[in-house]
Amino acid sequence: MNQRAVATVDLGAIRHNLAQVRRYAPNSRVMAAVKADAYGHGAIPVSRTLESAGADALAVACIEEAVKLREGQVQLPIALLEGILSLDEAALSARERLQIVVNDFWQIDLLEQLPVSASLQIWFKLDSGMHRLGFPLDAVSRLCEVLARHPDWDFCGWITHLAQADEPESPFTLEQIARYDAALDGVPGARSIGNSAGVLGWPDARRDWVRPGLMLYGASPMQGKTGADWGLLPALTLRSRVIALRRYEAGSPIGYGGSYHCPEDMLVGVVALGYADGIHRSLASGTPVKVAGQPAFIAGRVSMDMITLDLRQVPDARIGDEVMLWGRDAPIEVLAGYADTLAYELFCRLTNRVQFEYV
């Protein structure tokens, strides 16, 4: 059976990108973000690769993601970035040797209901300016009192998250770091600040632990740059194939709504890929792709199962030719710009109709 739409994940690229994290933050331990199914790349194969490549820990959003990794025989420490939601989750986290990122006092109340024999590993998350999750900075003294009450808890350290690190001209990141440092002045415990943008763009964010996500998958979190600009390799290549070729006269409307009209007599191709596969419907006419390695462009609206292409620059296109939406020669950051979105979302939108293969 011919493959209709294939996402090829290069695990060697994952290893390379982890090594780049080490190059940018040589004095930091690495907590690799594999939440959201490793940003759509496949959490278990990616996590096993990161484990064998020497990552120090993994980070997921929720306990369901962590349990799947444990069921997949992943043994690295795993941090729950959103913490726990119930007493049952607290107990399960202890049994599965998970690190709980605690962000509110009600979560502490849950943890204090567990038996003293429960083996708890916790981080405290501080809100230094993201204003999403985390304790206010003036709660540090109260949190130290909690730790003093529970010497049996294994305290991992203090986490904060950067809100504007992808904007290198913004002063807000340095303001966040300064507030975080002031709140923890003289307080023991490991520090963790830098996400991917923090690792790449802000040396002051490279502390005891860094938490890279997007850069592990070869994409840039920084505006106006691609992963290649940082020495990263794209880990995922998304391909389909041409399933139809038609010649249309100048002025012919293409696709739903006839939003695109052929500017001249031209060759139009149909690709077996659409928004049911996770391709952003907002990708507009003119979005670049590659057909048999040559530049082509989306023409008309993305539909559920198909995309139509302007093939004027590929006059010898044939049925079955490979179409690359993104990959080594087609940066996902460029495609994301045409959809007015981010590489993160394009990765995470891929559906189970796309066939994944690992090399």
KOLKOL-695332 format. One record per residue (C-alpha): residue in three letters; chain; x, y, z. Coordinates in steps of 0.05 Angstrom, whole numbers, plus 5000, padded with zeros to 4 digits. Layout:
<sites>
<site resn="Ala" chain="A" east="X" north="Y" up="Z"/>
...
</sites>
This chain:
<sites>
<site resn="Met" chain="A" east="5000" north="5000" up="5000"/>
<site resn="Asn" chain="A" east="5028" north="5068" up="4981"/>
<site resn="Gln" chain="A" east="5040" north="5116" up="5037"/>
<site resn="Arg" chain="A" east="4993" north="5175" up="5032"/>
<site resn="Ala" chain="A" east="5023" north="5222" up="5084"/>
<site resn="Val" chain="A" east="5087" north="5207" up="5122"/>
<site resn="Ala" chain="A" east="5122" north="5241" up="5180"/>
<site resn="Thr" chain="A" east="5194" north="5218" up="5184"/>
<site resn="Val" chain="A" east="5227" north="5232" up="5251"/>
<site resn="Asp" chain="A" east="5302" north="5233" up="5250"/>
<site resn="Leu" chain="A" east="5324" north="5210" up="5320"/>
<site resn="Gly" chain="A" east="5396" north="5228" up="5302"/>
<site resn="Ala" chain="A" east="5373" north="5300" up="5296"/>
<site resn="Ile" chain="A" east="5343" north="5296" up="5365"/>
<site resn="Arg" chain="A" east="5411" north="5273" up="5391"/>
<site resn="His" chain="A" east="5447" north="5329" up="5353"/>
<site resn="Asn" chain="A" east="5399" north="5381" up="5381"/>
<site resn="Leu" chain="A" east="5409" north="5357" up="5452"/>
<site resn="Ala" chain="A" east="5484" north="5364" up="5441"/>
<site resn="Gln" chain="A" east="5471" north="5436" up="5418"/>
<site resn="Val" chain="A" east="5434" north="5449" up="5483"/>
<site resn="Arg" chain="A" east="5496" north="5425" up="5520"/>
<site resn="Arg" chain="A" east="5538" north="5471" up="5477"/>
<site resn="Tyr" chain="A" east="5496" north="5532" up="5494"/>
<site resn="Ala" chain="A" east="5488" north="5514" up="5568"/>
<site resn="Pro" chain="A" east="5550" north="5472" up="5585"/>
<site resn="Asn" chain="A" east="5542" north="5481" up="5660"/>
<site resn="Ser" chain="A" east="5468" north="5463" up="5664"/>
<site resn="Arg" chain="A" east="5431" north="5398" up="5672"/>
<site resn="Val" chain="A" east="5379" north="5386" up="5618"/>
<site resn="Met" chain="A" east="5305" north="5373" up="5631"/>
<site resn="Ala" chain="A" east="5279" north="5357" up="5561"/>
<site resn="Ala" chain="A" east="5207" north="5376" up="5547"/>
<site resn="Val" chain="A" east="5169" north="5317" up="5516"/>
<site resn="Lys" chain="A" east="5099" north="5341" up="5533"/>
<site resn="Ala" chain="A" east="5045" north="5339" up="5480"/>
<site resn="Asp" chain="A" east="5071" north="5273" up="5452"/>
<site resn="Ala" chain="A" east="5141" north="5304" up="5446"/>
<site resn="Tyr" chain="A" east="5112" north="5363" up="5408"/>
<site resn="Gly" chain="A" east="5078" north="5315" up="5361"/>
<site resn="His" chain="A" east="5141" north="5275" up="5347"/>
<site resn="Gly" chain="A" east="5123" north="5213" up="5388"/>
<site resn="Ala" chain="A" east="5138" north="5215" up="5463"/>
<site resn="Ile" chain="A" east="5163" north="5145" up="5474"/>
<site resn="Pro" chain="A" east="5214" north="5139" up="5416"/>
<site resn="Val" chain="A" east="5237" north="5211" up="5428"/>
<site resn="Ser" chain="A" east="5243" north="5200" up="5504"/>
<site resn="Arg" chain="A" east="5282" north="5136" up="5495"/>
<site resn="Thr" chain="A" east="5329" north="5172" up="5448"/>
<site resn="Leu" chain="A" east="5339" north="5229" up="5497"/>
<site resn="Glu" chain="A" east="5351" north="5179" up="5553"/>
<site resn="Ser" chain="A" east="5404" north="5142" up="5514"/>
<site resn="Ala" chain="A" east="5435" north="5209" up="5493"/>
<site resn="Gly" chain="A" east="5445" north="5231" up="5564"/>
<site resn="Ala" chain="A" east="5388" north="5279" up="5581"/>
<site resn="Asp" chain="A" east="5383" north="5287" up="5656"/>
<site resn="Ala" chain="A" east="5307" north="5289" up="5662"/>
<site resn="Leu" chain="A" east="5243" north="5296" up="5622"/>
<site resn="Ala" chain="A" east="5184" north="5344" up="5629"/>
<site resn="Val" chain="A" east="5111" north="5330" up="5613"/>
<site resn="Ala" chain="A" east="5048" north="5370" up="5624"/>
<site resn="Cys" chain="A" east="5006" north="5320" up="5662"/>
<site resn="Ile" chain="A" east="5007" north="5253" up="5697"/>
<site resn="Glu" chain="A" east="4975" north="5216" up="5639"/>
<site resn="Glu" chain="A" east="5034" north="5234" up="5595"/>
<site resn="Ala" chain="A" east="5083" north="5211" up="5650"/>
<site resn="Val" chain="A" east="5049" north="5144" up="5660"/>
<site resn="Lys" chain="A" east="5053" north="5129" up="5585"/>
<site resn="Leu" chain="A" east="5128" north="5141" up="5588"/>
<site resn="Arg" chain="A" east="5135" north="5095" up="5648"/>
<site resn="Glu" chain="A" east="5094" north="5042" up="5611"/>
<site resn="Gly" chain="A" east="5143" north="5051" up="5553"/>
<site resn="Gln" chain="A" east="5201" north="5033" up="5600"/>
<site resn="Val" chain="A" east="5229" north="5104" up="5604"/>
<site resn="Gln" chain="A" east="5268" north="5108" up="5669"/>
<site resn="Leu" chain="A" east="5292" north="5180" up="5671"/>
<site resn="Pro" chain="A" east="5265" north="5228" up="5723"/>
<site resn="Ile" chain="A" east="5200" north="5259" up="5697"/>
<site resn="Ala" chain="A" east="5173" north="5326" up="5720"/>
<site resn="Leu" chain="A" east="5099" north="5343" up="5719"/>
<site resn="Leu" chain="A" east="5098" north="5416" up="5696"/>
<site resn="Glu" chain="A" east="5026" north="5428" up="5716"/>
<site resn="Gly" chain="A" east="5033" north="5390" up="5781"/>
<site resn="Ile" chain="A" east="4978" north="5346" up="5809"/>
<site resn="Leu" chain="A" east="4903" north="5355" up="5808"/>
<site resn="Ser" chain="A" east="4880" north="5306" up="5862"/>
<site resn="Leu" chain="A" east="4902" north="5263" up="5920"/>
<site resn="Asp" chain="A" east="4901" north="5202" up="5875"/>
<site resn="Glu" chain="A" east="4949" north="5237" up="5827"/>
<site resn="Ala" chain="A" east="4994" north="5255" up="5885"/>
<site resn="Ala" chain="A" east="4997" north="5182" up="5908"/>
<site resn="Leu" chain="A" east="5009" north="5157" up="5837"/>
<site resn="Ser" chain="A" east="5065" north="5208" up="5827"/>
<site resn="Ala" chain="A" east="5100" north="5181" up="5888"/>
<site resn="Arg" chain="A" east="5092" north="5109" up="5864"/>
<site resn="Glu" chain="A" east="5118" north="5126" up="5794"/>
<site resn="Arg" chain="A" east="5177" north="5167" up="5821"/>
<site resn="Leu" chain="A" east="5153" north="5231" up="5788"/>
<site resn="Gln" chain="A" east="5175" north="5301" up="5804"/>
<site resn="Ile" chain="A" east="5116" north="5345" up="5820"/>
<site resn="Val" chain="A" east="5121" north="5418" up="5801"/>
<site resn="Val" chain="A" east="5079" north="5450" up="5856"/>
<site resn="Asn" chain="A" east="5049" north="5517" up="5836"/>
<site resn="Asp" chain="A" east="4996" north="5532" up="5890"/>
<site resn="Phe" chain="A" east="4983" north="5520" up="5964"/>
<site resn="Trp" chain="A" east="4923" north="5475" up="5950"/>
<site resn="Gln" chain="A" east="4971" north="5426" up="5918"/>
<site resn="Ile" chain="A" east="5014" north="5428" up="5981"/>
<site resn="Asp" chain="A" east="4951" north="5412" up="6021"/>
<site resn="Leu" chain="A" east="4942" north="5349" up="5979"/>
<site resn="Leu" chain="A" east="5014" north="5327" up="5987"/>
<site resn="Glu" chain="A" east="5009" north="5336" up="6063"/>
<site resn="Gln" chain="A" east="4952" north="5285" up="6064"/>
<site resn="Leu" chain="A" east="4998" north="5230" up="6039"/>
<site resn="Pro" chain="A" east="5030" north="5183" up="6089"/>
<site resn="Val" chain="A" east="5100" north="5203" up="6112"/>
<site resn="Ser" chain="A" east="5126" north="5140" up="6078"/>
<site resn="Ala" chain="A" east="5107" north="5168" up="6009"/>
<site resn="Ser" chain="A" east="5169" north="5185" up="5969"/>
<site resn="Leu" chain="A" east="5157" north="5255" up="5944"/>
<site resn="Gln" chain="A" east="5201" north="5295" up="5896"/>
<site resn="Ile" chain="A" east="5178" north="5367" up="5887"/>
<site resn="Trp" chain="A" east="5196" north="5431" up="5852"/>
<site resn="Phe" chain="A" east="5166" north="5498" up="5872"/>
<site resn="Lys" chain="A" east="5145" north="5542" up="5813"/>
<site resn="Leu" chain="A" east="5150" north="5617" up="5822"/>
<site resn="Asp" chain="A" east="5112" north="5669" up="5781"/>
<site resn="Ser" chain="A" east="5165" north="5720" up="5762"/>
<site resn="Gly" chain="A" east="5121" north="5753" up="5709"/>
<site resn="Met" chain="A" east="5089" north="5701" up="5664"/>
<site resn="His" chain="A" east="5025" north="5706" up="5706"/>
<site resn="Arg" chain="A" east="5000" north="5637" up="5688"/>
<site resn="Leu" chain="A" east="5022" north="5586" up="5741"/>
<site resn="Gly" chain="A" east="5066" north="5594" up="5802"/>
<site resn="Phe" chain="A" east="5070" north="5622" up="5872"/>
<site resn="Pro" chain="A" east="5078" north="5697" up="5880"/>
<site resn="Leu" chain="A" east="5150" north="5716" up="5894"/>
<site resn="Asp" chain="A" east="5133" north="5740" up="5963"/>
<site resn="Ala" chain="A" east="5112" north="5669" up="5982"/>
<site resn="Val" chain="A" east="5184" north="5643" up="5983"/>
<site resn="Ser" chain="A" east="5190" north="5649" up="6059"/>
<site resn="Arg" chain="A" east="5125" north="5610" up="6069"/>
<site resn="Leu" chain="A" east="5150" north="5556" up="6021"/>
<site resn="Cys" chain="A" east="5215" north="5550" up="6060"/>
<site resn="Glu" chain="A" east="5172" north="5539" up="6122"/>
<site resn="Val" chain="A" east="5136" north="5483" up="6085"/>
<site resn="Leu" chain="A" east="5202" north="5450" up="6068"/>
<site resn="Ala" chain="A" east="5225" north="5456" up="6141"/>
<site resn="Arg" chain="A" east="5161" north="5419" up="6162"/>
<site resn="His" chain="A" east="5176" north="5363" up="6112"/>
<site resn="Pro" chain="A" east="5249" north="5343" up="6115"/>
<site resn="Asp" chain="A" east="5227" north="5277" up="6084"/>
<site resn="Trp" chain="A" east="5208" north="5311" up="6019"/>
<site resn="Asp" chain="A" east="5261" north="5309" up="5965"/>
<site resn="Phe" chain="A" east="5265" north="5382" up="5943"/>
<site resn="Cys" chain="A" east="5289" north="5390" up="5871"/>
<site resn="Gly" chain="A" east="5291" north="5466" up="5866"/>
<site resn="Trp" chain="A" east="5257" north="5530" up="5843"/>
<site resn="Ile" chain="A" east="5227" north="5537" up="5773"/>
<site resn="Thr" chain="A" east="5203" north="5599" up="5736"/>
<site resn="His" chain="A" east="5180" north="5609" up="5665"/>
<site resn="Leu" chain="A" east="5198" north="5664" up="5616"/>
<site resn="Ala" chain="A" east="5142" north="5702" up="5581"/>
<site resn="Gln" chain="A" east="5179" north="5741" up="5527"/>
<site resn="Ala" chain="A" east="5245" north="5705" up="5517"/>
<site resn="Asp" chain="A" east="5230" north="5698" up="5443"/>
<site resn="Glu" chain="A" east="5234" north="5774" up="5436"/>
<site resn="Pro" chain="A" east="5308" north="5789" up="5440"/>
<site resn="Glu" chain="A" east="5297" north="5864" up="5442"/>
<site resn="Ser" chain="A" east="5249" north="5863" up="5501"/>
<site resn="Pro" chain="A" east="5277" north="5881" up="5570"/>
<site resn="Phe" chain="A" east="5223" north="5840" up="5604"/>
<site resn="Thr" chain="A" east="5264" north="5776" up="5607"/>
<site resn="Leu" chain="A" east="5320" north="5809" up="5646"/>
<site resn="Glu" chain="A" east="5268" north="5840" up="5692"/>
<site resn="Gln" chain="A" east="5238" north="5772" up="5705"/>
<site resn="Ile" chain="A" east="5306" north="5741" up="5720"/>
<site resn="Ala" chain="A" east="5323" north="5799" up="5767"/>
<site resn="Arg" chain="A" east="5258" north="5791" up="5806"/>
<site resn="Tyr" chain="A" east="5268" north="5716" up="5811"/>
<site resn="Asp" chain="A" east="5339" north="5724" up="5836"/>
<site resn="Ala" chain="A" east="5320" north="5776" up="5887"/>
<site resn="Ala" chain="A" east="5264" north="5733" up="5915"/>
<site resn="Leu" chain="A" east="5312" north="5674" up="5923"/>
<site resn="Asp" chain="A" east="5372" north="5713" up="5949"/>
<site resn="Gly" chain="A" east="5406" north="5668" up="6001"/>
<site resn="Val" chain="A" east="5354" north="5613" up="5993"/>
<site resn="Pro" chain="A" east="5382" north="5543" up="5980"/>
<site resn="Gly" chain="A" east="5358" north="5500" up="5922"/>
<site resn="Ala" chain="A" east="5372" north="5489" up="5848"/>
<site resn="Arg" chain="A" east="5349" north="5542" up="5799"/>
<site resn="Ser" chain="A" east="5313" north="5530" up="5733"/>
<site resn="Ile" chain="A" east="5295" north="5587" up="5686"/>
<site resn="Gly" chain="A" east="5313" north="5576" up="5613"/>
<site resn="Asn" chain="A" east="5265" north="5546" up="5562"/>
<site resn="Ser" chain="A" east="5289" north="5540" up="5490"/>
<site resn="Ala" chain="A" east="5288" north="5615" up="5478"/>
<site resn="Gly" chain="A" east="5322" north="5626" up="5545"/>
<site resn="Val" chain="A" east="5376" north="5576" up="5528"/>
<site resn="Leu" chain="A" east="5390" north="5607" up="5460"/>
<site resn="Gly" chain="A" east="5381" north="5681" up="5473"/>
<site resn="Trp" chain="A" east="5393" north="5696" up="5546"/>
<site resn="Pro" chain="A" east="5457" north="5672" up="5581"/>
<site resn="Asp" chain="A" east="5429" north="5695" up="5649"/>
<site resn="Ala" chain="A" east="5374" north="5642" up="5641"/>
<site resn="Arg" chain="A" east="5423" north="5584" up="5637"/>
<site resn="Arg" chain="A" east="5422" north="5562" up="5710"/>
<site resn="Asp" chain="A" east="5428" north="5495" up="5746"/>
<site resn="Trp" chain="A" east="5374" north="5466" up="5701"/>
<site resn="Val" chain="A" east="5350" north="5486" up="5631"/>
<site resn="Arg" chain="A" east="5284" north="5461" up="5602"/>
<site resn="Pro" chain="A" east="5290" north="5460" up="5526"/>
<site resn="Gly" chain="A" east="5231" north="5440" up="5484"/>
<site resn="Leu" chain="A" east="5223" north="5467" up="5413"/>
<site resn="Met" chain="A" east="5298" north="5470" up="5399"/>
<site resn="Leu" chain="A" east="5304" north="5395" up="5412"/>
<site resn="Tyr" chain="A" east="5260" north="5385" up="5351"/>
<site resn="Gly" chain="A" east="5302" north="5430" up="5308"/>
<site resn="Ala" chain="A" east="5258" north="5492" up="5304"/>
<site resn="Ser" chain="A" east="5274" north="5562" up="5328"/>
<site resn="Pro" chain="A" east="5233" north="5596" up="5383"/>
<site resn="Met" chain="A" east="5263" north="5663" up="5365"/>
<site resn="Gln" chain="A" east="5225" north="5709" up="5318"/>
<site resn="Gly" chain="A" east="5254" north="5715" up="5248"/>
<site resn="Lys" chain="A" east="5302" north="5657" up="5254"/>
<site resn="Thr" chain="A" east="5301" north="5583" up="5235"/>
<site resn="Gly" chain="A" east="5332" north="5525" up="5272"/>
<site resn="Ala" chain="A" east="5390" north="5524" up="5223"/>
<site resn="Asp" chain="A" east="5410" north="5594" up="5247"/>
<site resn="Trp" chain="A" east="5424" north="5562" up="5315"/>
<site resn="Gly" chain="A" east="5459" north="5500" up="5288"/>
<site resn="Leu" chain="A" east="5397" north="5456" up="5298"/>
<site resn="Leu" chain="A" east="5372" north="5401" up="5253"/>
<site resn="Pro" chain="A" east="5298" north="5391" up="5237"/>
<site resn="Ala" chain="A" east="5276" north="5326" up="5268"/>
<site resn="Leu" chain="A" east="5210" north="5317" up="5230"/>
<site resn="Thr" chain="A" east="5199" north="5318" up="5155"/>
<site resn="Leu" chain="A" east="5127" north="5317" up="5130"/>
<site resn="Arg" chain="A" east="5116" north="5289" up="5061"/>
<site resn="Ser" chain="A" east="5058" north="5270" up="5016"/>
<site resn="Arg" chain="A" east="5052" north="5258" up="4941"/>
<site resn="Val" chain="A" east="5020" north="5287" up="4879"/>
<site resn="Ile" chain="A" east="4957" north="5247" up="4863"/>
<site resn="Ala" chain="A" east="4930" north="5288" up="4805"/>
<site resn="Leu" chain="A" east="4955" north="5337" up="4752"/>
<site resn="Arg" chain="A" east="4910" north="5384" up="4712"/>
<site resn="Arg" chain="A" east="4921" north="5442" up="4665"/>
<site resn="Tyr" chain="A" east="4874" north="5501" up="4672"/>
<site resn="Glu" chain="A" east="4864" north="5564" up="4632"/>
<site resn="Ala" chain="A" east="4879" north="5634" up="4658"/>
<site resn="Gly" chain="A" east="4823" north="5658" up="4704"/>
<site resn="Ser" chain="A" east="4801" north="5588" up="4725"/>
<site resn="Pro" chain="A" east="4780" north="5585" up="4799"/>
<site resn="Ile" chain="A" east="4814" north="5532" up="4842"/>
<site resn="Gly" chain="A" east="4784" north="5498" up="4903"/>
<site resn="Tyr" chain="A" east="4730" north="5516" up="4953"/>
<site resn="Gly" chain="A" east="4703" north="5586" up="4945"/>
<site resn="Gly" chain="A" east="4744" north="5598" up="4882"/>
<site resn="Ser" chain="A" east="4790" north="5641" up="4924"/>
<site resn="Tyr" chain="A" east="4848" north="5630" up="4876"/>
<site resn="His" chain="A" east="4844" north="5645" up="4801"/>
<site resn="Cys" chain="A" east="4898" north="5620" up="4754"/>
<site resn="Pro" chain="A" east="4939" north="5681" up="4732"/>
<site resn="Glu" chain="A" east="4956" north="5646" up="4667"/>
<site resn="Asp" chain="A" east="4948" north="5579" up="4633"/>
<site resn="Met" chain="A" east="4982" north="5533" up="4683"/>
<site resn="Leu" chain="A" east="4993" north="5465" up="4714"/>
<site resn="Val" chain="A" east="4958" north="5451" up="4780"/>
<site resn="Gly" chain="A" east="4974" north="5391" up="4824"/>
<site resn="Val" chain="A" east="4932" north="5357" up="4878"/>
<site resn="Val" chain="A" east="4967" north="5332" up="4941"/>
<site resn="Ala" chain="A" east="4939" north="5279" up="4988"/>
<site resn="Leu" chain="A" east="4943" north="5321" up="5051"/>
<site resn="Gly" chain="A" east="4894" north="5367" up="5085"/>
<site resn="Tyr" chain="A" east="4869" north="5395" up="5150"/>
<site resn="Ala" chain="A" east="4845" north="5326" up="5172"/>
<site resn="Asp" chain="A" east="4919" north="5308" up="5174"/>
<site resn="Gly" chain="A" east="4934" north="5370" up="5214"/>
<site resn="Ile" chain="A" east="4952" north="5419" up="5159"/>
<site resn="His" chain="A" east="4932" north="5488" up="5180"/>
<site resn="Arg" chain="A" east="4871" north="5512" up="5141"/>
<site resn="Ser" chain="A" east="4896" north="5583" up="5144"/>
<site resn="Leu" chain="A" east="4955" north="5568" up="5099"/>
<site resn="Ala" chain="A" east="4943" north="5617" up="5043"/>
<site resn="Ser" chain="A" east="4955" north="5616" up="4969"/>
<site resn="Gly" chain="A" east="5029" north="5629" up="4957"/>
<site resn="Thr" chain="A" east="5053" north="5586" up="5016"/>
<site resn="Pro" chain="A" east="5117" north="5551" up="4992"/>
<site resn="Val" chain="A" east="5126" north="5476" up="4990"/>
<site resn="Lys" chain="A" east="5174" north="5430" up="4952"/>
<site resn="Val" chain="A" east="5153" north="5383" up="4896"/>
<site resn="Ala" chain="A" east="5207" north="5335" up="4874"/>
<site resn="Gly" chain="A" east="5256" north="5383" up="4907"/>
<site resn="Gln" chain="A" east="5231" north="5443" up="4867"/>
<site resn="Pro" chain="A" east="5193" north="5503" up="4893"/>
<site resn="Ala" chain="A" east="5117" north="5502" up="4887"/>
<site resn="Phe" chain="A" east="5062" north="5541" up="4921"/>
<site resn="Ile" chain="A" east="4994" north="5528" up="4952"/>
<site resn="Ala" chain="A" east="4938" north="5552" up="4906"/>
<site resn="Gly" chain="A" east="4870" north="5559" up="4937"/>
<site resn="Arg" chain="A" east="4843" north="5536" up="5004"/>
<site resn="Val" chain="A" east="4868" north="5476" up="5041"/>
<site resn="Ser" chain="A" east="4811" north="5426" up="5044"/>
<site resn="Met" chain="A" east="4799" north="5366" up="5090"/>
<site resn="Asp" chain="A" east="4840" north="5315" up="5051"/>
<site resn="Met" chain="A" east="4875" north="5353" up="4995"/>
<site resn="Ile" chain="A" east="4917" north="5413" up="4977"/>
<site resn="Thr" chain="A" east="4922" north="5444" up="4907"/>
<site resn="Leu" chain="A" east="4988" north="5471" up="4883"/>
<site resn="Asp" chain="A" east="5014" north="5521" up="4833"/>
<site resn="Leu" chain="A" east="5064" north="5480" up="4793"/>
<site resn="Arg" chain="A" east="5088" north="5532" up="4744"/>
<site resn="Gln" chain="A" east="5159" north="5523" up="4769"/>
<site resn="Val" chain="A" east="5154" north="5447" up="4764"/>
<site resn="Pro" chain="A" east="5130" north="5438" up="4692"/>
<site resn="Asp" chain="A" east="5154" north="5365" up="4690"/>
<site resn="Ala" chain="A" east="5117" north="5345" up="4753"/>
<site resn="Arg" chain="A" east="5090" north="5274" up="4752"/>
<site resn="Ile" chain="A" east="5039" north="5233" up="4789"/>
<site resn="Gly" chain="A" east="5072" north="5205" up="4851"/>
<site resn="Asp" chain="A" east="5123" north="5260" up="4859"/>
<site resn="Glu" chain="A" east="5142" north="5274" up="4931"/>
<site resn="Val" chain="A" east="5114" north="5337" up="4963"/>
<site resn="Met" chain="A" east="5150" north="5363" up="5024"/>
<site resn="Leu" chain="A" east="5111" north="5410" up="5070"/>
<site resn="Trp" chain="A" east="5169" north="5419" up="5118"/>
<site resn="Gly" chain="A" east="5236" north="5387" up="5134"/>
<site resn="Arg" chain="A" east="5310" north="5396" up="5123"/>
<site resn="Asp" chain="A" east="5301" north="5437" up="5059"/>
<site resn="Ala" chain="A" east="5236" north="5470" up="5078"/>
<site resn="Pro" chain="A" east="5238" north="5504" up="5147"/>
<site resn="Ile" chain="A" east="5175" north="5496" up="5187"/>
<site resn="Glu" chain="A" east="5183" north="5567" up="5213"/>
<site resn="Val" chain="A" east="5172" north="5593" up="5143"/>
<site resn="Leu" chain="A" east="5108" north="5553" up="5134"/>
<site resn="Ala" chain="A" east="5084" north="5575" up="5202"/>
<site resn="Gly" chain="A" east="5091" north="5647" up="5182"/>
<site resn="Tyr" chain="A" east="5044" north="5638" up="5124"/>
<site resn="Ala" chain="A" east="4992" north="5608" up="5172"/>
<site resn="Asp" chain="A" east="5002" north="5664" up="5222"/>
<site resn="Thr" chain="A" east="5020" north="5613" up="5275"/>
<site resn="Leu" chain="A" east="5081" north="5579" up="5306"/>
<site resn="Ala" chain="A" east="5121" north="5517" up="5292"/>
<site resn="Tyr" chain="A" east="5095" north="5490" up="5359"/>
<site resn="Glu" chain="A" east="5024" north="5488" up="5334"/>
<site resn="Leu" chain="A" east="5040" north="5457" up="5266"/>
<site resn="Phe" chain="A" east="5078" north="5401" up="5301"/>
<site resn="Cys" chain="A" east="5023" north="5388" up="5352"/>
<site resn="Arg" chain="A" east="4966" north="5389" up="5301"/>
<site resn="Leu" chain="A" east="4988" north="5327" up="5262"/>
<site resn="Thr" chain="A" east="4935" north="5274" up="5268"/>
<site resn="Asn" chain="A" east="4937" north="5198" up="5271"/>
<site resn="Arg" chain="A" east="4921" north="5193" up="5197"/>
<site resn="Val" chain="A" east="4994" north="5213" up="5184"/>
<site resn="Gln" chain="A" east="5039" north="5152" up="5184"/>
<site resn="Phe" chain="A" east="5100" north="5162" up="5229"/>
<site resn="Glu" chain="A" east="5167" north="5128" up="5216"/>
<site resn="Tyr" chain="A" east="5231" north="5134" up="5255"/>
<site resn="Val" chain="A" east="5302" north="5133" up="5228"/>
</sites>
